Amino acid sequence: MTTSAAALDTIRSEVDRSLRGFVDERRPQVSAPELAPLISAAEDFLAGGKRLRPAFCYWGWRGAGGGDDPAIFTAAASLELLQASALVHDDVMDASDLRRGMPSAHRRFQALHSEAGWHGSAEQFGEGAAILLGNLMLIWSSEMWRSSGLPPASLAAAQNVHDHMRTELMCGQYLDLLEQAHGENTFDSALRVALFKSGKYSVEQPLRLGLVLAAQAREPWIDRLCEEYGRCVGIAFQLRDDILGVFGDPDETGKPAGDDLREGKRTMLIARTLAAASPAQAEVVRRTLGDPALDVAGVDRLRQIIEETGALVACEAMIKNYLEDALGSLDGAPITAEARVALADLAVAATSRRT
């Protein structure tokens, strides 16, 4: 195991420990028996994940001279609560049935309602409960951040970054909804969604948080590195996610094959497909994309068109180019040598993953 891989395992372990401790400390506040399903769902959604966002934050901290303060793991772990909140809300908006191989939160609460024989619509109850679960974890993410134990000067310096990141995430979710609604799906619009929906809060802003926390100031070189490295890795990260949403193995992604096609996701993959498609191919894409009843044969046909038009190859080339640009930006960055190696490894891991 490489030094960076071992360090990532340590980050995962420390983040998991911090999350478990935080939820345990909140139990007295939510001790009513009726709330047990809500807390259980939160725990399950926090149990998985690659912990890449905390890793970018941690190596930003170390890159700007931060030491071995265990509080950095708590601050970084708060990003997992933000991520879990976004996933729960995302699944409601997309009507997704599965997340990480488990029923999505709204389906879980819908089943709870149905099995108990309660009054009213089980589907409406499920969606409402999931929205509240997402809101709870969003509140907890801020609370965990504020109570992390890092120096007050560090937290004060990075607070604007933290606030802006959450705003960008919500705006990115809206842009994603808007893209599906009006179906513009140009290269520029797909890239904008990739950047704001995931790229910024997955890589660029977690890295900026760590750097500013350690430096206790938002130096010009920090923004330059985050824009040159963080933005490139972030876009490539989302492009990989888009490919997995169409071609990923359900056993690894935890979601049904071709789910993004049924949800009508207007990604760069689809934008490039339509740009290069024949009239007949484009008609098939426009007619079947977003059909929730799309069967296996329909998914296979869309996959075939995506490959025949060269869209898959083109998106893989984009990922490669963004990754190369990101790695090149690390060469002259005024960060520690240890962080430079770790950030290079993280960039590869984030853009070549299978889940």
Salt bridges, closest charged atoms under 4 A:
ASP9 OD1 - ARG12 NH1 2.97
GLU14 OE1 - ARG17 NH2 2.74
ASP16 OD1 - ARG51 NH2 2.70
ASP24 OD1 - ARG27 NE 3.04
GLU25 OE1 - ARG26 NH1 3.21
GLU43 OE2 - ARG27 NH2 2.05
ASP44 OD2 - ARG108 NH1 2.78
ASP68 OD1 - ARG62 NH1 3.08
GLU80 OE1 - ARG51 NH1 2.65
ASP90 OD2 - LYS197 NZ 3.81
ASP91 OD1 - ARG99 NH2 2.71
ASP94 OD2 - LYS265 NZ 2.71
ASP97 OD1 - ARG107 NE 2.73
GLU143 OE2 - ARG26 NE 2.93
ASP163 OD1 - ARG166 NH2 2.65
GLU168 OE2 - HIS164 NE2 3.06
GLU168 OE2 - LYS200 NZ 3.52
ASP176 OD2 - LYS197 NZ 3.02
ASP176 OD2 - LYS265 NZ 2.93
GLU184 OE1 - HIS182 NE2 3.78
GLU204 OE1 - LYS200 NZ 3.60
GLU204 OE2 - ARG208 NH1 3.28
GLU204 OE2 - ARG231 NH2 3.24
ASP223 OD1 - ARG208 NE 2.83
ASP223 OD1 - ARG218 NE 2.83
ASP241 OD1 - ARG353 NH2 2.84
GLU252 OE1 - ARG354 NE 3.03
ASP259 OD2 - LYS255 NZ 3.96
ASP259 OD1 - ARG262 NH1 3.85
GLU263 OE2 - LYS255 NZ 3.86
GLU283 OE2 - ARG287 NE 3.01
ASP300 OD1 - ARG303 NH1 3.57
GLU308 OE1 - ARG301 NH1 4.00
GLU316 OE1 - ARG240 NH2 2.83
GLU324 OE2 - LYS320 NZ 2.66
GLU338 OE1 - ARG62 NH2 3.41
